[in-house]
Amino acid sequence: MMMLTECLAWMDSMGWVGWLMPLAVLLLIGLAATALARLMFFKGNAVKGNAIKGDRP
């Protein structure tokens, strides 16, 4: 298992791509977790809450 200093040195040796890849992976994991939580806890509420009064059903 890599230590933090080794990991940072390896990322720095790759240039800006080495810093972009971990951030992109963390962003994708966060978006997936948000989508899963929204699906589990707010199922069907998104459409009902955005209805305009007086609209046909």
C-alpha positions as YAML, in Angstrom:
chain: A
units: angstrom
residues:
- id: 1
  name: MET
  ca: [0.00, 0.00, 0.00]
- id: 2
  name: MET
  ca: [1.37, 3.37, -0.98]
- id: 3
  name: MET
  ca: [2.04, 5.98, 1.63]
- id: 4
  name: LEU
  ca: [0.64, 9.47, 1.18]
- id: 5
  name: THR
  ca: [4.00, 11.00, 0.23]
- id: 6
  name: GLU
  ca: [4.62, 8.29, -2.38]
- id: 7
  name: CYS
  ca: [1.14, 8.79, -3.80]
- id: 8
  name: LEU
  ca: [1.55, 12.57, -4.00]
- id: 9
  name: ALA
  ca: [4.97, 12.20, -5.62]
- id: 10
  name: TRP
  ca: [3.55, 9.79, -8.20]
- id: 11
  name: MET
  ca: [0.66, 12.15, -8.95]
- id: 12
  name: ASP
  ca: [3.06, 15.08, -9.28]
- id: 13
  name: SER
  ca: [5.27, 13.18, -11.70]
- id: 14
  name: MET
  ca: [2.31, 12.76, -14.05]
- id: 15
  name: GLY
  ca: [1.67, 16.48, -14.29]
- id: 16
  name: TRP
  ca: [-1.80, 18.01, -14.24]
- id: 17
  name: VAL
  ca: [-3.42, 14.76, -15.40]
- id: 18
  name: GLY
  ca: [-2.22, 13.06, -12.21]
- id: 19
  name: TRP
  ca: [-4.17, 15.59, -10.15]
- id: 20
  name: LEU
  ca: [-7.21, 15.62, -12.42]
- id: 21
  name: MET
  ca: [-7.88, 11.88, -12.46]
- id: 22
  name: PRO
  ca: [-8.43, 11.38, -8.68]
- id: 23
  name: LEU
  ca: [-10.63, 14.47, -8.52]
- id: 24
  name: ALA
  ca: [-12.70, 13.22, -11.46]
- id: 25
  name: VAL
  ca: [-13.12, 9.81, -9.83]
- id: 26
  name: LEU
  ca: [-14.22, 11.38, -6.54]
- id: 27
  name: LEU
  ca: [-16.68, 13.59, -8.41]
- id: 28
  name: LEU
  ca: [-18.18, 10.61, -10.23]
- id: 29
  name: ILE
  ca: [-18.48, 8.62, -6.99]
- id: 30
  name: GLY
  ca: [-20.20, 11.59, -5.34]
- id: 31
  name: LEU
  ca: [-22.63, 12.00, -8.22]
- id: 32
  name: ALA
  ca: [-23.43, 8.29, -8.19]
- id: 33
  name: ALA
  ca: [-24.06, 8.33, -4.43]
- id: 34
  name: THR
  ca: [-26.30, 11.39, -4.79]
- id: 35
  name: ALA
  ca: [-28.28, 9.78, -7.60]
- id: 36
  name: LEU
  ca: [-28.70, 6.57, -5.59]
- id: 37
  name: ALA
  ca: [-29.85, 8.45, -2.50]
- id: 38
  name: ARG
  ca: [-32.27, 10.50, -4.56]
- id: 39
  name: LEU
  ca: [-33.67, 7.36, -6.15]
- id: 40
  name: MET
  ca: [-34.07, 5.61, -2.81]
- id: 41
  name: PHE
  ca: [-35.48, 8.43, -0.69]
- id: 42
  name: PHE
  ca: [-37.26, 10.77, -3.11]
- id: 43
  name: LYS
  ca: [-38.82, 8.30, -5.51]
- id: 44
  name: GLY
  ca: [-41.70, 9.92, -7.41]
- id: 45
  name: ASN
  ca: [-41.62, 13.25, -5.54]
- id: 46
  name: ALA
  ca: [-39.69, 15.18, -8.18]
- id: 47
  name: VAL
  ca: [-42.56, 15.33, -10.69]
- id: 48
  name: LYS
  ca: [-45.30, 16.08, -8.14]
- id: 49
  name: GLY
  ca: [-43.42, 18.97, -6.55]
- id: 50
  name: ASN
  ca: [-42.86, 20.79, -9.85]
- id: 51
  name: ALA
  ca: [-46.50, 20.84, -10.97]
- id: 52
  name: ILE
  ca: [-48.01, 24.25, -11.70]
- id: 53
  name: LYS
  ca: [-51.38, 24.99, -10.09]
- id: 54
  name: GLY
  ca: [-54.20, 24.74, -12.59]
- id: 55
  name: ASP
  ca: [-52.37, 22.34, -14.88]
- id: 56
  name: ARG
  ca: [-54.16, 19.29, -16.13]
- id: 57
  name: PRO
  ca: [-53.11, 16.02, -14.51]
...
